[in-house]
């Protein structure tokens, strides 16, 4: 596996200063060595001067001009991957003005954090219910060599692997908590997000990418079962509410009977206790307000 390394590089300002000095210096040397005065067109050059001009000074100026190709700049959180004749030579990460071998190929890669918002995927959860799910993945390039040479297109690679991980995650958890389950997509947000981030990181590690965060941003039942599941949730909520009401009513009845017994307000036999319990539970558990009937007894 190709891993990132530091190449041989020089400060761009220092290299520029050397080139600025070498250009006029080369021209002075050429003027001293070759007896050639351009304004005087009739002056003939010797064979020696022509050979020096063709095989030394012209190539020298060409090389000096080609050296300017080695200059490049880097902004913060930006890197340049260098290759020489198809071979990886290193990565420059420091911001600023730099000069490297002008024969090197240079490819800039952003090291900034990026977002990937997946499309809404239709998958089945752990219980086989069709759901719609999508997620946001925050990632950045950590190893530029792996990102450049281990995969064909690291951005497309991350998108495909992230969607694959989202699909696998959806099949590993139920949409909502059911009997025997300890976590679900809807209620265990932190656990599901951590599991999603870890799975995506395992899949994209070969591309030299680090996943900073992964969170579900859309979760819903598929349209064909959404209405049925809504009715089921409403039924579960009604049952839970009724259970809580009954538990509270039974506690209040027990407390009432216990207080009547302790304070000796009235002595009730088992039949009257049963009637009182029935009446209290009816009043406490009824959805609508009850209409009391006052028993005044017989006047005669």
Secondary structure, DSSP 8 states (H G I E B T S, - for coil): ---------EEHHHHHHHHHHHHHHHHHHHHHHS---TT-TT----HHHHHHIIIIIHHHHHHHHHHGGGEEEE-TTEEEEEEETTEEEEEE-S-EEEE--TTSEEEEEE-S-EEEE---EEEE-TTS-EEEEEEEEEEEES-HHHHHHTSS-HHHHHHHHHHHHHHHHHTTSBSS--TT-S-BTTT-HHHHHHHHHHHHHHHHGGGTEEEEEEEEEEEEE-HHHHHHHHHHHHHHHHHHHHHHHHHHHHHHHHHHHHHHHHTTS----HHHHHHHHHHHHHHHH-SS------------
